[in-house]
Amino acid sequence: MKKFALLIVLMILAMACISEEETPQTPPLPPDGTPAVTTPPQTTPAPTTPPPTTTAPPTAAPSTLGDIFTPVYKDKMWSTYIINSEGEETQMVWKMFDDGDIYVFEYEFEIEGATSITQMWSVKSEGSPQECNPVKHIMKVEDMVYCTSMPCKPAESYTPEKYDKYTVIRKDTYTTPTGKTVEVFIVSDGKDELWFSNEVPFSIVKVIVDGELVMFLIDFGFDAKRKISREEGENCISMTAP
């Protein structure tokens, strides 16, 4: 409708300009009947100045996950998430403890009103815990503690270059339901999104798959308490096949 109204206005202005033009008159003949020859005045066109040439500034290369990803590793750090699977929500707490010669990762799930607690013990090596070798999985069922040993394997070192193929599409902020605001950077393949933060333990803030929110951070901190002690883990009931 706006385009039609603008077209009508332009047509009216064009008609007004035409009506204001003078109608050309035929000059009278001189007495001898020979048409007079008139030479139109010569006009010199005004010089024109070419518009200045502008060069667009170079476009900065997009950041990759490897450029800005600096994971947080601190003793007693924890993050609490909500996992949404087929419309059912489950609360999960991730924890990490520096226990001398090992790192202890503890996972706590709330499933149908019951709490499931598991741990993974990793041999400590130089650098971040991502360089550790998993050696033991532990599970607590009521008052019983069970475990499964795993063979040690050479661990891969954390290097930013491993994440260079993941392009950061934008940066933003995220506020947890408990009121903590952190800076986030978002990686996407056009369909799924991963939200990360260098201020959050374990880095993960939000996971979106096929447009559906399947995981999001609700709280975090650095004062976690273990639910399975080292003594319980060392005296666990082995479930490893002989």
N, C-alpha and C positions, 0 to 999 in steps of 0.2 A: 504494500500500500504506500509506503514511504517513497519507493522508487517511482511509482506512478505519479505521485504528487509532485516530485522533483521534476519529472519529465514535463508535466503540464506547465510548471513555472518557467522552465527553459523555453518552451514553445511560445509562451506569452511574451517573454523578453525578446525573443528573436523577431516576433511579429511587430513589436513596438519599434525596434531598430529599423526595420524595413519601412514602416509608415513614416518615419521621421526623415528618410532620405529624400533629397530634392529630385523631382522629375527632370531629366535632361531636356533642354530646349534647343531647337534647331536655329542656328544664328541666321539673321536676315541676309539676303543677297545684296551685294553692292549695286550701284546704279548701272554698271555695264553688264550685269548679269553673270559675271564670273565669280564662282565661289571663292570666298576668301580662304587663304591657306594660313592656318595658325600653327605655330610650333609650340608644343607643350613645354612648359618650363622644365629645365633639367634639375633634378634633385640628387644630392649626394647621400647615399644611404648612411645612416648612423653606424659608426663602428660597433661591432658586437664583441663583448668580452666572453670568452669561453668559460664555462663554469669551472671552478677549481676542482682538480682531481683529488679524490679522497681515497685512501687505501684503508680497507678494513683491517682492524688489528688482528693479529694471528689468533686463532682459536686454541685455547689451552687444551692439552690432551686430557681426557677424562681420567679421574683417579681410579685406581684399582684397589681391591681389598688389601693387596700386599703393601700399598703405599701408606695406609693409615691404620692397619690392624696391629694393635699392641695388646695382647691378652693380659688380663690381670691374674696374678698368682700370689695369694697371701694366705697365711695360716688362718684357719677358722673362717674362711669366706663361705658364704652361702647365697643361694638364689632360690626363690620359690616361684613356680610356674603353674599355670592352668593348662592342661592338655585336653583338647576337645576332639573326641573320636566318636564319629557317628552320632553326634548330638549329646553324648555323655561326657561330662567334665570330670577330670581327675586332677587332684592337687599333687604336685611333686616338688620335693626339696632336694637340691644338689648341694653337697658340702665338700670341702677339701681341708685336710689337716696335714701339717708338716710334723711327722712323728719320728724325727731323728734320721734313721737310715731308710725310711720308706715314706711315701706319700699315701695317704688314706683318702679315698673318694667314697663318700657315703651317700646313698640314695634312699629317700623316704617317700613312699607312695601311700595315698589314701584311696583304698579300693573297697567300695561297698561298706563303708564304716569301719573297716579294719586297716591297720597300718602294716605295711610291708617294708622291712629295712634290709638293705644289702650294702656290702662294701666291696671295693676293689683295692687291694694293696699293690703298690708299684715300687720297685726298687729305685732308689734315688740315684740320679746321675747328674753330671754337670749340666747346667742350663735349666730350662723350664721343665715342669712335670711332663710335658709332651714327649720328652726324651726318655721317659721311664719305661721299664719293661714290666708288664703285668705279671704277677706271680701268684696271686691268690684271689679267689672270689669267695665272699662270706655272706651267709644269709641267716637272719635270726627269725625263728618261728616260735612265737610265745617266749618260753625261757630257754629254748634249745638253739644252739649256734652250729650251723653246718658250713663246710667249706669245700672248695674244689681248687686244686693246684693247677697251674698252667706252666708250660715250659718257657723259659726265658728266650726271647728272640731279640736280635739287634733292633733297636728302635731308631726311627727316622728323626732327624733333628728338625726343629721348627725353623723354617726360613721364609721370609716374606715372598720370595719368588714363586713359591707354590701357589700363591693366591693372586698372581698377576692376571690370570685369565678372567677373574671376576670383576666386572666393572661396577663402580659405585654410581648409581643413577641419581641419587640426591642425598642431602643431609637434612636432618630434622631434629626435633626433640621429642622425648617420650616421658610422660609422667605416670608413675605407677599408681595403682589404686590407693596406696598408702601415702602418696604425696611427694615422692622423690622424683625429681626431674633430671634427666641425663641427656647428653647429646648422642645421637644415633646416626649411623650411615647405613644406607639401604642398597642391597644388591638384588638384582632381578634379571631373569631371563625372558621377561615379557609376559610370563604367566604366573610364576611363583615369586615371592619376595622373602628375603631374609634380612632382619633388622639386627644390627650389631651395635655394641657400645664398648668403648675402652674403659668406661667407668664401672661396669657391671661384672661381677664374678661370672666366669664361664662365657662372657661376651654376648650371649644370645638374649635378645629383647622380644622379638616377635617373629613368628613363622606363618606365612600365608601360602596355601597350596590351592591352586585352581580357584583363586578368589575367596577361599574360605579360611578364616582365622583358626588355625589348629593348635597354636601354642603362643602364650604371652606371659610376660613377666609381671608378677604382682608385688614382689618385695625382694630386698637383698640386704646383706650386711656382712660384718666381719667379726662376729662373735658366736659362731656356731658351736653347738655342743654335740658330742658323739653319743650315739645310741648303742654302739657296740664297742666295748673297750678293747684295748690291745690284748689284755690278758684273756678275754673271751675268745678273741680271734686266734690266739696262739694255742688255745686248748679246744679248738672246734672239733666237731665230729667230721672226719674226712669222708667225702663222698667220691673220691677218686678211685676208679677201678684199679684193682691190684695188677 
